[in-house]
Amino acid sequence: MTTLNPKSSALPPTALTIGNFDGCHLGHQALIEVVVDASNRLRLTPSALTFSPRPEAYFRGIDETGRLLFSPEQKQRALEEFGIKHHDVKTFDHAFSQLSAEAFYTTSIREKLRAEFISVGANFRFGSQRQGTAQWLIDRTERDGYTTHICAEVVVDDAAASSSRVRRLLSEGDVDNASRILGRPYLLEGVIGSDSKMGRTLGFPTANLHDIQQLIPAHGVYAGWMWVAEITATSAHKHPPIRLQPTQLWPAVFNIGVRPTVNGSKEVRIEGHLLDKQLADNALYLRRAGFYLAHRIRDEQRFPDLVALKAQIQVDVQRAKTLLNA
C-alpha cells in the first residue's frame, strides 16, 4: 500500500473513510468494512484519510510519542491488512486547522482523493471550529450525486469502542478487555535485544523487546503469544501481522516492569519467556518480534529473594499455559 501525498491527480475515484484509526479497533473496522464493500460494488478504490498529529493532540500541544496504540508504520500496515489500498496522511497544522468545512470537503475529499463514497461515524466533526458534521456531509454529497454512509456506534460491554478507552484499559493493565475492543490481542512490536542472563539463571530465559514506539501497558505479568521474524524473511513478512495472528505463534508469558526483586531500577523492561520452545543463547538477538498480550496474570511485585521469585514464575508459567491452552 502506498501512503499518498500525491502531486498529481492520478488517483482513481475512491470510497473513503476518515479518522485517526489508532489501534484499528472494532469501531474503526466497521468503517473500513463499509468502505471495502462499497469499493467492490461501485468499482472504487478503498481509501483512508488520517491526520498527523491527531487534531486533539495538536490543539492540546501533546507530544504523543509512546502514547498511542500504533506507530505510524503500524497504522499503515493495519489499514492495509483490513483492506485499504490508499492511505493519505494529512499534516494537521495551523493552516489546516483554519480550513472551513467546505474547503476541507472540496480540496481534500473531492479534488485530492476523488471520493464518491464516504464512511464516517455519527460523531464525526471536521473543519474550523468543528463546523462540519456527518449530516453536513450527507447533504453535501447528496447534492453532488455521491453517498455518505453513517456507521452506527460499535458498543462493547455497554460502552462505545474507542481508542481512548483502549488506551485507558492498557494503562491499567487490563489487556483482556482492551483486546475485546480491539478484536484481537494487543500487539507490542520491536527488536529483540541482548539477554541479561538473569532469566536464564533462574531457569526461564527471556527475549527482551526494545525500540518500542507505542503505548506500553501497566507493569505486570501477562500471557500471550510471541512472533519472531525469520532470519531469511522477505520484506512482506518482516513485521508481525496486526489483523490476523500467524499460524507460527509461540505461547509465552511476558513481564513488563523494572524487575524490583533483581535490581529494581527506573528502566522498564519488556521480557518474553517461551512456554514450549527452547532456544540457544541470543538465538533471537536483533530479530524483529511481536508480543501479543492476551491476558493479565498479576501485578508486578517485589519478592524477598530469588528463590521466592523463581517459585512465583513457575506459578505464572502454569497460569499462562492454562489461559492459552498451551
ChimeraX attribute file (.defattr): number of C-alpha atoms within 10 A of each C-alpha:
attribute: neighborCount
match mode: 1-to-1
recipient: residues
	/A:1	13
	/A:2	11
	/A:3	14
	/A:4	17
	/A:5	13
	/A:6	11
	/A:7	7
	/A:8	7
	/A:9	10
	/A:10	10
	/A:11	13
	/A:12	12
	/A:13	20
	/A:14	26
	/A:15	30
	/A:16	31
	/A:17	29
	/A:18	21
	/A:19	19
	/A:20	18
	/A:21	26
	/A:22	22
	/A:23	26
	/A:24	25
	/A:25	21
	/A:26	23
	/A:27	23
	/A:28	27
	/A:29	19
	/A:30	18
	/A:31	27
	/A:32	28
	/A:33	17
	/A:34	21
	/A:35	28
	/A:36	23
	/A:37	15
	/A:38	22
	/A:39	21
	/A:40	12
	/A:41	9
	/A:42	14
	/A:43	14
	/A:44	21
	/A:45	26
	/A:46	28
	/A:47	27
	/A:48	30
	/A:49	20
	/A:50	20
	/A:51	16
	/A:52	14
	/A:53	19
	/A:54	19
	/A:55	17
	/A:56	10
	/A:57	13
	/A:58	16
	/A:59	13
	/A:60	8
	/A:61	10
	/A:62	12
	/A:63	10
	/A:64	13
	/A:65	10
	/A:66	13
	/A:67	15
	/A:68	18
	/A:69	24
	/A:70	22
	/A:71	19
	/A:72	15
	/A:73	10
	/A:74	20
	/A:75	20
	/A:76	23
	/A:77	19
	/A:78	21
	/A:79	24
	/A:80	20
	/A:81	15
	/A:82	17
	/A:83	18
	/A:84	25
	/A:85	18
	/A:86	22
	/A:87	23
	/A:88	20
	/A:89	18
	/A:90	16
	/A:91	16
	/A:92	18
	/A:93	15
	/A:94	10
	/A:95	8
	/A:96	14
	/A:97	18
	/A:98	13
	/A:99	16
	/A:100	17
	/A:101	19
	/A:102	17
	/A:103	15
	/A:104	19
	/A:105	20
	/A:106	14
	/A:107	13
	/A:108	16
	/A:109	20
	/A:110	17
	/A:111	12
	/A:112	20
	/A:113	28
	/A:114	21
	/A:115	25
	/A:116	22
	/A:117	25
	/A:118	26
	/A:119	25
	/A:120	25
	/A:121	21
	/A:122	14
	/A:123	12
	/A:124	15
	/A:125	19
	/A:126	22
	/A:127	18
	/A:128	16
	/A:129	12
	/A:130	12
	/A:131	12
	/A:132	18
	/A:133	18
	/A:134	19
	/A:135	16
	/A:136	16
	/A:137	24
	/A:138	16
	/A:139	14
	/A:140	16
	/A:141	19
	/A:142	12
	/A:143	10
	/A:144	10
	/A:145	9
	/A:146	14
	/A:147	19
	/A:148	23
	/A:149	20
	/A:150	19
	/A:151	17
	/A:152	13
	/A:153	18
	/A:154	19
	/A:155	13
	/A:156	15
	/A:157	9
	/A:158	7
	/A:159	11
	/A:160	14
	/A:161	21
	/A:162	23
	/A:163	23
	/A:164	13
	/A:165	15
	/A:166	25
	/A:167	22
	/A:168	13
	/A:169	18
	/A:170	22
	/A:171	16
	/A:172	13
	/A:173	24
	/A:174	21
	/A:175	26
	/A:176	18
	/A:177	20
	/A:178	26
	/A:179	22
	/A:180	18
	/A:181	27
	/A:182	23
	/A:183	15
	/A:184	19
	/A:185	23
	/A:186	26
	/A:187	26
	/A:188	24
	/A:189	26
	/A:190	22
	/A:191	20
	/A:192	25
	/A:193	18
	/A:194	17
	/A:195	18
	/A:196	12
	/A:197	14
	/A:198	12
	/A:199	16
	/A:200	13
	/A:201	10
	/A:202	14
	/A:203	12
	/A:204	18
	/A:205	22
	/A:206	27
	/A:207	25
	/A:208	23
	/A:209	25
	/A:210	19
	/A:211	11
	/A:212	14
	/A:213	19
	/A:214	20
	/A:215	18
	/A:216	20
	/A:217	21
	/A:218	18
	/A:219	22
	/A:220	20
	/A:221	26
	/A:222	28
	/A:223	30
	/A:224	25
	/A:225	25
	/A:226	25
	/A:227	23
	/A:228	22
	/A:229	18
	/A:230	14
	/A:231	11
	/A:232	8
	/A:233	10
	/A:234	10
	/A:235	7
	/A:236	8
	/A:237	12
	/A:238	16
	/A:239	20
	/A:240	26
	/A:241	17
	/A:242	25
	/A:243	18
	/A:244	11
	/A:245	14
	/A:246	11
	/A:247	7
	/A:248	10
	/A:249	16
	/A:250	20
	/A:251	24
	/A:252	27
	/A:253	30
	/A:254	30
	/A:255	24
	/A:256	21
	/A:257	22
	/A:258	20
	/A:259	20
	/A:260	13
	/A:261	15
	/A:262	13
	/A:263	8
	/A:264	12
	/A:265	11
	/A:266	10
	/A:267	9
	/A:268	14
	/A:269	16
	/A:270	24
	/A:271	23
	/A:272	27
	/A:273	24
	/A:274	20
	/A:275	18
	/A:276	10
	/A:277	9
	/A:278	11
	/A:279	10
	/A:280	7
	/A:281	14
	/A:282	16
	/A:283	12
	/A:284	22
	/A:285	15
	/A:286	16
	/A:287	17
	/A:288	22
	/A:289	25
	/A:290	23
	/A:291	28
	/A:292	28
	/A:293	26
	/A:294	24
	/A:295	24
	/A:296	21
	/A:297	21
	/A:298	14
	/A:299	14
	/A:300	17
	/A:301	14
	/A:302	13
	/A:303	15
	/A:304	8
	/A:305	10
	/A:306	12
	/A:307	11
	/A:308	12
	/A:309	17
	/A:310	17
	/A:311	11
	/A:312	13
	/A:313	18
	/A:314	13
	/A:315	13
	/A:316	19
	/A:317	22
	/A:318	15
	/A:319	16
	/A:320	25
	/A:321	18
	/A:322	11
	/A:323	15
	/A:324	16
	/A:325	8
	/A:326	12
